[in-house]
Amino acid sequence: MTPRDASDDSRWSDLDRPPLNANALRRGLVQEGGLWRDVEVVPSTGSTNSDLVALAAAGKAAEGSVLIAEEQTSGRGRLDRQWRAPARSGLFFSVLLQPGEVPVARWGWLPLLTGVAVATGLSRSAGVDTALKWPNDLLVSIAGEERKAGGILAERAGDGGVVVGVGINVTLREPELPVPQAGSLVLAGAVSTDRDPLLRAVLRSLAEWYGRWREAGGDPAACGLQETYAAGCATLGRTVRAELPGDRSITGEAVAIDGDGRLVIATENGVQEPVGAGDIVHLRPA
């Protein structure tokens, strides 16, 4: 037997990170009458979001398409921040949603809905307590410290669709973390880091919440989304700084998530200002 070269980067070079089983995922997720209709796993790509947006624009992807990459070389978060991680160390996927019967004004809830679904799915499958940082970060606790273990990015796909991308650090070890504030499920004490059941749990949770939201015409209060998001949002009750477009910032207490999914900040002068887009910095613990 020829000894394996330690530099070999084959799909089995890290036995702690086996590849996803695409056939098993399809069997578990693609059901008659269900949301998910196509599940594809690719070894590597620049960005699953970019790829799925392009497929939708070309008419080659329908609602319920799921594109998963074992590795993303140009993954993006909000504000075009880069998202890089070793191959097979996380879950990197995008889904195409086409909520045609929901008013477009309510589509801004999709990233928050996805956050609730991801947190719910991981709680069930990984046994990890998670929290949501408005608008799109997934937080875990590691040795009493709050760290980011995942993120969500939603992009329009043509006139009638939205591609929602999710990145979750699953088995990243301390030396592999891109920044000290990053975390992973394994570092947070997950009872399981098997990515196949984790992904199935997250996508089933997403299908459940998306279905409830659509049936309610996108009304976040009627389907319980607004209340559930607020209950799991680590931003509420904290003093925060919102860094807004145009080099403007607001500092105050995050007091609510309004009906449009905006973060409401109570400033020192008594004004409650809703923020629909911006970078939020937590200034003190809740």
Buried (B, 14 or more C-beta within 10 A) or exposed (E): EEEEEEEEEEEEBBEEBEBBEBEEBBEBBBEEEEBBBBBBBBEEBEBBBBBBBBBBEEEEBEBBBBBBBBBBEEBBBBEEEEBEBBBBBBBBBBBBBBBEEBEEEBBBBBBBBBBBBBBBBBBBBBEBBBBBBBBBBBBBBBEEEBBBBBBBBBBEBBEEBBBBBBBBBBBBEEEBBEEEEBBBBBBBBBEBBEBBBBBBBBBBBBBBBBEBBBEBEBBBEEBBBBEBBBEBBBBBEBBBBBBBEEEEEBEBBBBBBBEEBBBBBBEEEEEEBBBEEBBBBBEEEE
